[in-house]
Amino acid sequence: MDLGLAGMKALVTGGSKGIGRAVAEHFAAEGCDVAICARNAEGVARTVAALSQRGVKATGRAVDVADGPALTQWVGDVGTELGGIDIVVSNVSALAIGQDEASWQAEFNTDMMGTVRAVNAAMPFLEESKRLLSL
């Protein structure tokens, strides 16, 4: 399927397995440069290697999206390394946690704030995207 994404730069959190990896692979198949993060460094390295075989620039880093400063740093680094960011997919969840208040707070910090932080960090790049208006 050609969605007209060739040449775009996509960022996918939770991109080393499952739905996130499938999304990253689809972007690469479309001709997007792709950056992924996940908590497991080995999984990130394997996925980046597989994405690179599609002839696109692929990069990744072990990052826990609940770590706000690390996530913000990674997004900024990706924007610089790829020469921009056109697409952000926030694909992580802490849904497998308990029902006590501390667990709910951890889930909020991962799911909600991870997304907020990723988008906020990417916003300067998204605002500069030349492709944004063409979608």
C-alpha positions in Angstrom: 0.0 0.0 0.0 1.4 3.4 -0.9 0.3 6.0 1.5 2.6 8.7 0.1 4.9 8.6 3.1 8.2 8.1 1.3 10.9 10.5 2.6 9.1 11.3 5.8 10.7 10.8 9.3 8.7 8.8 11.8 9.2 8.3 15.5 7.6 5.3 17.3 7.8 4.7 21.0 7.4 1.1 22.1 8.7 0.1 18.6 10.7 -3.0 19.2 7.8 -5.6 19.3 4.1 -6.1 18.8 2.0 -3.3 17.3 4.8 -0.7 17.6 7.2 -2.9 15.6 4.5 -3.5 13.0 3.9 0.2 12.7 7.7 0.9 12.4 8.0 -1.8 9.8 5.1 -0.3 7.8 6.7 3.1 7.9 10.0 1.7 6.6 8.2 -0.2 3.9 6.6 3.1 2.8 10.1 4.6 2.6 10.1 6.6 5.9 13.2 7.0 8.0 12.3 5.5 11.4 13.4 6.0 15.0 12.2 3.7 17.7 12.6 3.4 21.4 11.7 0.7 23.9 13.1 -0.4 27.3 15.0 -3.4 26.0 18.3 -2.4 24.3 18.7 -5.8 22.6 15.2 -5.6 21.1 15.8 -2.1 19.9 19.1 -3.2 18.2 17.4 -6.1 16.5 14.5 -4.0 15.3 16.8 -1.2 14.0 18.9 -3.8 12.1 15.7 -5.2 10.5 14.4 -1.8 9.6 17.7 -0.7 8.1 17.5 -3.7 5.7 14.6 -1.9 4.0 16.9 0.8 2.7 15.8 3.5 5.0 17.7 5.3 7.8 16.7 3.6 11.1 17.8 4.5 14.6 16.8 3.5 18.1 17.6 3.7 21.8 16.6 2.0 25.0 14.4 4.6 26.6 11.6 4.2 29.3 9.0 6.7 28.3 8.1 7.2 32.0 11.5 8.8 32.4 10.6 12.3 31.2 14.1 13.8 30.8 15.4 10.7 28.9 12.4 10.7 26.6 12.7 14.4 25.9 16.4 14.0 25.2 15.8 11.1 22.8 13.2 12.9 20.8 15.4 15.9 20.4 18.3 13.7 19.4 16.1 11.9 16.8 14.9 15.1 15.3 18.5 16.2 14.9 19.8 12.9 13.6 17.0 12.4 11.1 16.9 16.0 10.1 13.4 16.5 11.4 10.3 14.6 12.5 7.1 14.4 10.5 5.2 11.6 12.3 5.0 10.7 16.0 3.4 7.5 17.2 3.1 7.0 20.9 2.7 3.3 21.4 3.4 2.2 25.0 1.2 1.2 27.8 1.5 0.3 31.5 -1.9 -1.5 31.5 -0.5 -4.6 33.2 -0.1 -3.0 36.6 -2.1 -3.2 39.9 -5.2 -1.3 41.0 -3.7 0.6 44.0 -3.1 4.4 43.8 0.7 4.0 43.2 0.0 1.7 40.2 -2.5 4.2 38.8 0.0 7.0 39.1 2.7 4.9 37.3 0.2 4.1 34.6 -0.7 7.8 34.1 3.0 8.7 34.1 3.7 6.1 31.4 0.6 6.3 29.2 -0.5 9.8 29.4 2.6 11.8 30.3 4.8 9.7 28.0 2.6 10.7 25.1 2.5 14.4 26.2 6.2 14.5 26.7 7.0 12.9 23.3 4.6 15.2 21.4 5.9 18.3 23.3 9.5 17.4 22.5 8.7 16.7 18.9 6.5 19.8 18.4 9.3 22.1 17.2 10.2 19.5 14.5 6.6 18.9 13.6 6.0 22.6 13.2 8.9 22.8 10.8 7.8 19.7 8.8 7.4 20.5 5.1 5.3 17.4 4.7 2.7 18.2 7.4 0.5 20.2 5.1 0.6 17.7 2.3 -1.2 14.9 4.3 
